[in-house]
Amino acid sequence: MRALLLGGRGQLASDIARLWTKHEVIPLGHDECDVTDAAAVADAVRAHRPDVALNLAAYHRVDDCEGPGATAAFAVNVIGAKNVADACREHGAACLWLSTDYVFSGEAARPYREDDPTDPISMYGASKAAGEHVIRYACPRHYVVRSSGLYGVAGASGKGGNFVETMLRLAREGTPIRVVDDQTLGPTSTADLALALEALAATGAFGTYHVTNAGECSWHEFAGAIFEMTGLSPDFGPTTSAEFGAAARRPRYSVLANERLRALGIARPRPWREALAAYLAEKGYR
């Protein structure tokens, strides 16, 4: 399988490039192919003739999306999504697009299934939900994959790291750390996500999927596990979303059920604590 990675320098792309060893992987960064440039995307897909193009480019500065960043968010997450889907349809490639748990409101009392209606409560979530609809319309041979709380060895290129690295940095600096305990998710290792995407892309079973590490926790519990596993004891405690005062609202509960993945016979990625321990070991933190 030949796989073209657009947004090919981020943490998920980096793990795909190093773990999809049986396939030809072609990563293109933003400077090599800007997904908002329809002609550049079409040229890249035509030149590389991938079996699947993975659109991993995203504007994901969630709070910035509530202000001037909304324009950039919709340019990348909607227009960019359409450009890639159009090029895939035109040149016979499957299109895989990474979406988010933030397309849901967070008011559910159980993990969200793939067929639950989207109801975003932030501009970022709205842009990703719109991107999902555009891809389904533009390219029938698509995989829309929602995941949650991503962290990987390479760090998120648009955010200067990831949640794990941020917590470790603040702990080392001696900064008091307060993390929200009223938002529950399924944090996910991009290494585990990359392996699940490899299995999914080989199926030809197009549609919408949820792929996360098993289990759930609050952001506060996630941070606590990071400190526990690394032996750090910072000034650390819980706070609420209201007290934290972020510009964008986040879902209260955005755990994703991996039902369609399981229906294909693809194992759900391991429990989130095991994945976190493996990440910390790989980075030399434990």
LUMMIDO-411105 format. One record per residue (C-alpha): residue number from 1; x, y, z. Coordinates in steps of 0.02 Angstrom, whole numbers, plus 50000, padded with zeros to 5 digits. Example, Ala and Ser with C-alpha at 12.3 -4.5 7.8 and 13.67 -1.06 7.14 Angstrom:
- seq,x,y,z
- 1,50615,49775,50390
- 2,50684,49947,50357
END
This chain:
- seq,x,y,z
- 1,50000,50000,50000
- 2,50062,50173,49956
- 3,50006,50303,50082
- 4,50019,50491,50059
- 5,50022,50590,50222
- 6,49963,50769,50208
- 7,50005,50864,50366
- 8,50148,50742,50368
- 9,50260,50819,50504
- 10,50148,50806,50657
- 11,50147,50677,50796
- 12,50024,50555,50716
- 13,50109,50569,50546
- 14,50278,50536,50626
- 15,50214,50378,50708
- 16,50133,50318,50546
- 17,50297,50348,50453
- 18,50397,50245,50578
- 19,50270,50106,50611
- 20,50194,50069,50440
- 21,50349,49972,50392
- 22,50262,49858,50266
- 23,50202,50004,50161
- 24,50271,50148,50061
- 25,50236,50305,50161
- 26,50258,50478,50084
- 27,50246,50620,50212
- 28,50220,50797,50149
- 29,50226,50941,50272
- 30,50130,51104,50258
- 31,50275,51186,50168
- 32,50272,51048,50037
- 33,50084,51039,50013
- 34,49962,51161,50091
- 35,49791,51075,50098
- 36,49704,51243,50074
- 37,49783,51253,49899
- 38,49672,51144,49790
- 39,49795,51142,49644
- 40,49941,51091,49755
- 41,49840,50950,49832
- 42,49783,50888,49662
- 43,49963,50892,49598
- 44,50026,50794,49750
- 45,49895,50658,49733
- 46,49922,50647,49546
- 47,50111,50639,49564
- 48,50119,50509,49703
- 49,49969,50403,49652
- 50,49932,50340,49828
- 51,49813,50199,49869
- 52,49759,50305,50018
- 53,49788,50487,50060
- 54,49783,50525,50245
- 55,49734,50704,50279
- 56,49813,50739,50448
- 57,49823,50927,50425
- 58,49718,51019,50552
- 59,49695,51186,50635
- 60,49672,51130,50815
- 61,49708,51281,50924
- 62,49539,51260,51006
- 63,49530,51424,51101
- 64,49597,51527,50955
- 65,49452,51462,50850
- 66,49332,51564,50955
- 67,49414,51723,50888
- 68,49511,51768,50731
- 69,49573,51588,50715
- 70,49400,51533,50658
- 71,49441,51585,50479
- 72,49598,51479,50477
- 73,49508,51335,50560
- 74,49374,51328,50426
- 75,49502,51352,50288
- 76,49603,51200,50345
- 77,49470,51090,50424
- 78,49334,51115,50293
- 79,49405,51185,50130
- 80,49564,51085,50153
- 81,49463,50929,50187
- 82,49364,50957,50027
- 83,49521,50986,49924
- 84,49596,50820,49980
- 85,49432,50726,49958
- 86,49408,50799,49784
- 87,49585,50750,49732
- 88,49563,50574,49801
- 89,49400,50549,49706
- 90,49475,50618,49546
- 91,49630,50506,49553
- 92,49558,50347,49624
- 93,49631,50355,49800
- 94,49542,50320,49962
- 95,49535,50467,50082
- 96,49566,50450,50270
- 97,49529,50602,50377
- 98,49560,50625,50561
- 99,49417,50701,50660
- 100,49388,50727,50846
- 101,49279,50692,50996
- 102,49243,50879,50999
- 103,49109,50855,50865
- 104,48997,50799,51010
- 105,48916,50907,51143
- 106,48972,50800,51289
- 107,48799,50781,51363
- 108,48788,50592,51334
- 109,48777,50470,51479
- 110,48875,50334,51388
- 111,49017,50325,51262
- 112,48974,50401,51094
- 113,48943,50282,50950
- 114,48992,50319,50771
- 115,48811,50347,50719
- 116,48767,50468,50859
- 117,48722,50642,50792
- 118,48856,50773,50804
- 119,48819,50928,50907
- 120,48978,51031,50931
- 121,48989,51166,51065
- 122,49144,51257,50999
- 123,49198,51333,50835
- 124,49337,51205,50823
- 125,49211,51064,50844
- 126,49097,51146,50717
- 127,49238,51157,50590
- 128,49280,50972,50611
- 129,49097,50920,50601
- 130,49080,51020,50441
- 131,49237,50939,50372
- 132,49162,50767,50405
- 133,49008,50809,50302
- 134,49112,50880,50160
- 135,49218,50722,50149
- 136,49068,50606,50149
- 137,48992,50709,50008
- 138,49151,50731,49904
- 139,49232,50559,49913
- 140,49130,50399,49935
- 141,49290,50299,49968
- 142,49326,50380,50136
- 143,49372,50340,50314
- 144,49322,50473,50441
- 145,49413,50428,50602
- 146,49373,50515,50766
- 147,49498,50506,50907
- 148,49531,50596,51071
- 149,49667,50675,51178
- 150,49813,50632,51063
- 151,49993,50627,51120
- 152,50145,50561,51028
- 153,50334,50558,51032
- 154,50350,50695,50901
- 155,50232,50815,50988
- 156,50092,50914,50905
- 157,50175,51028,50778
- 158,50041,51162,50793
- 159,50041,51166,50983
- 160,50225,51150,51027
- 161,50209,50983,51115
- 162,50066,50886,51192
- 163,49975,50871,51358
- 164,50098,50746,51430
- 165,50249,50853,51389
- 166,50161,51009,51454
- 167,50125,50927,51622
- 168,50304,50866,51639
- 169,50375,51037,51595
- 170,50265,51127,51721
- 171,50310,51001,51855
- 172,50496,51025,51826
- 173,50477,51213,51827
- 174,50390,51207,51996
- 175,50236,51291,51926
- 176,50073,51259,52022
- 177,49966,51147,51912
- 178,49777,51146,51909
- 179,49691,51030,51787
- 180,49504,51014,51752
- 181,49418,50865,51831
- 182,49247,50888,51749
- 183,49295,50839,51570
- 184,49306,50651,51537
- 185,49389,50577,51383
- 186,49488,50430,51317
- 187,49668,50492,51296
- 188,49753,50409,51149
- 189,49932,50370,51102
- 190,49968,50414,50920
- 191,50077,50258,50908
- 192,49926,50149,50950
- 193,49814,50252,50837
- 194,49938,50233,50694
- 195,49934,50043,50707
- 196,49744,50040,50712
- 197,49736,50153,50558
- 198,49854,50035,50466
- 199,49736,49890,50497
- 200,49583,49995,50453
- 201,49655,50063,50290
- 202,49685,49885,50230
- 203,49502,49835,50246
- 204,49418,49941,50114
- 205,49272,49954,50237
- 206,49237,50138,50212
- 207,49140,50243,50337
- 208,49155,50328,50505
- 209,49256,50252,50647
- 210,49305,50290,50826
- 211,49482,50242,50874
- 212,49545,50276,51051
- 213,49640,50188,51187
- 214,49524,50089,51300
- 215,49455,50162,51460
- 216,49416,50338,51515
- 217,49476,50470,51636
- 218,49465,50656,51671
- 219,49606,50770,51618
- 220,49649,50784,51803
- 221,49661,50594,51819
- 222,49768,50588,51662
- 223,49888,50716,51734
- 224,49893,50622,51899
- 225,49942,50463,51810
- 226,50083,50555,51721
- 227,50154,50617,51887
- 228,50130,50447,51971
- 229,50222,50354,51833
- 230,50366,50478,51828
- 231,50386,50496,52016
- 232,50353,50683,52013
- 233,50262,50772,52156
- 234,50216,50946,52094
- 235,50094,51069,52172
- 236,49949,50986,52084
- 237,49761,50991,52107
- 238,49592,50992,52021
- 239,49492,51136,51951
- 240,49330,51153,51855
- 241,49302,51208,51676
- 242,49215,51365,51741
- 243,49361,51408,51854
- 244,49489,51373,51717
- 245,49399,51495,51603
- 246,49455,51435,51431
- 247,49386,51534,51284
- 248,49308,51380,51203
- 249,49188,51260,51286
- 250,49243,51078,51292
- 251,49130,50925,51301
- 252,49093,50868,51478
- 253,49099,50685,51424
- 254,49173,50637,51256
- 255,49224,50455,51275
- 256,49210,50363,51108
- 257,49146,50185,51090
- 258,49251,50090,50961
- 259,49105,49984,50900
- 260,49136,49984,50713
- 261,49320,49946,50734
- 262,49274,49794,50839
- 263,49144,49741,50710
- 264,49284,49728,50582
- 265,49384,49615,50697
- 266,49514,49749,50732
- 267,49565,49752,50915
- 268,49536,49913,51008
- 269,49699,49994,51062
- 270,49759,49943,51236
- 271,49703,50031,51398
- 272,49757,50212,51410
- 273,49867,50184,51564
- 274,49967,50050,51473
- 275,49989,50164,51324
- 276,50045,50308,51434
- 277,50171,50197,51523
- 278,50243,50142,51356
- 279,50256,50322,51296
- 280,50346,50378,51454
- 281,50466,50230,51441
- 282,50503,50268,51258
- 283,50541,50448,51302
- 284,50655,50393,51444
- 285,50548,50467,51583
- 286,50531,50307,51684
END
